[in-house]
Amino acid sequence: MTSSKSKSHSSQSNPSSDRAVYREFGGDSNPAVERPIQELPPNQQNLRVQASRKGRKGKTVTVITGFQCQPETLAKLLKQLKTQCGSGGTVKDDTLEIQGDHTQKLVQILTQLGYKAKIGGG
């Protein structure tokens, strides 16, 4: 005697309706809460270019910090700098990381593009 009745689980009927009962910080970022990034022209941005090896298993990476622009602008600039240096790189937060020690070359390129760039660190 088997029963053909199946129990319906109302809590599992729609898994995409994952409603949070309480969320103080973190989780999905609300676009209304995020601050808009102010796009400054290149001549008003003070950039620091420095070579770093910390946390990279001894590999040297040139880090460029101090950008105040949209992520799309950073991606375009990164592509241009990577082709000029002939190496790889990435965007992390608001910094650019290019593989290898290219501090002098990058300062030259950035000043030609209109940025205020200085070599930072030691």
C-alpha positions in Angstrom: 0.0 0.0 0.0 1.9 3.0 -1.2 0.6 6.5 -0.9 0.6 8.7 -3.9 0.4 11.9 -1.8 3.6 14.0 -1.7 4.3 16.6 0.9 4.8 20.0 -0.5 7.5 22.1 1.0 6.5 25.7 0.9 9.9 26.9 2.0 11.7 25.2 -0.8 9.2 26.0 -3.6 11.2 29.0 -4.9 14.9 28.9 -4.0 15.6 32.1 -5.9 13.5 34.1 -3.3 16.3 34.0 -0.7 15.2 36.8 1.5 17.5 37.9 4.3 15.8 38.4 7.6 18.7 40.4 9.0 21.8 41.8 7.4 23.9 44.5 9.1 27.0 44.7 6.9 28.3 42.9 3.8 26.4 40.7 1.5 25.0 42.2 -1.7 26.0 45.8 -2.2 23.1 48.1 -2.7 23.7 50.6 -5.5 21.9 53.3 -3.6 24.3 53.0 -0.7 27.5 53.0 -2.8 29.3 56.3 -3.2 29.8 57.4 -6.8 33.4 57.5 -8.0 34.3 61.0 -9.1 36.2 60.9 -12.4 39.1 63.3 -12.2 41.1 64.4 -15.3 44.6 62.9 -15.6 46.4 66.2 -14.7 44.6 66.3 -11.3 45.5 62.7 -10.3 48.6 62.1 -8.2 49.9 58.6 -8.8 52.6 56.6 -7.0 54.5 54.0 -8.9 56.6 51.5 -6.9 58.0 48.0 -7.3 56.8 45.5 -4.7 57.6 41.9 -3.8 55.5 41.5 -0.6 53.1 38.6 -0.6 54.0 37.5 -4.2 56.5 34.7 -3.4 59.5 36.8 -4.5 58.1 38.0 -7.8 58.5 41.7 -8.5 55.4 43.6 -9.4 55.1 47.3 -10.3 52.1 48.8 -8.4 50.5 52.1 -9.5 48.2 53.7 -6.8 46.2 56.9 -6.5 43.7 56.6 -9.3 40.3 58.3 -9.0 38.4 57.1 -12.0 35.9 54.6 -13.2 36.9 50.9 -13.5 36.4 51.0 -17.3 39.0 53.8 -17.6 41.4 51.7 -15.4 40.9 48.7 -17.7 41.7 50.7 -20.8 44.8 52.3 -19.2 46.0 48.9 -18.0 45.8 47.4 -21.4 47.8 50.3 -22.9 50.5 50.0 -20.2 50.7 46.2 -20.5 51.4 46.5 -24.2 54.0 49.2 -23.7 55.8 47.1 -21.1 55.3 43.8 -22.8 54.1 42.0 -19.7 50.9 41.0 -17.9 49.0 42.8 -15.2 45.7 43.2 -13.3 43.4 45.7 -11.7 42.9 45.2 -7.9 40.6 47.7 -6.1 41.8 51.1 -7.4 45.4 50.0 -8.2 47.1 48.6 -11.2 49.7 45.8 -10.9 52.0 45.1 -13.8 54.4 42.1 -13.7 58.1 43.0 -13.5 60.0 46.1 -12.4 58.9 48.8 -14.9 58.9 51.9 -12.6 61.0 54.2 -14.8 59.2 53.3 -18.0 55.7 53.6 -16.4 56.5 57.0 -14.9 57.5 58.2 -18.4 54.4 56.8 -20.1 52.1 58.1 -17.4 53.5 61.6 -17.6 53.2 61.6 -21.4 49.5 60.7 -20.9 49.1 63.7 -18.6 49.1 62.1 -15.2 51.2 63.4 -12.3 53.3 60.3 -11.5 56.1 59.9 -9.0 58.2 57.0 -7.9 57.2 56.0 -4.4 58.7 53.7 -1.8 62.4 53.0 -1.4 
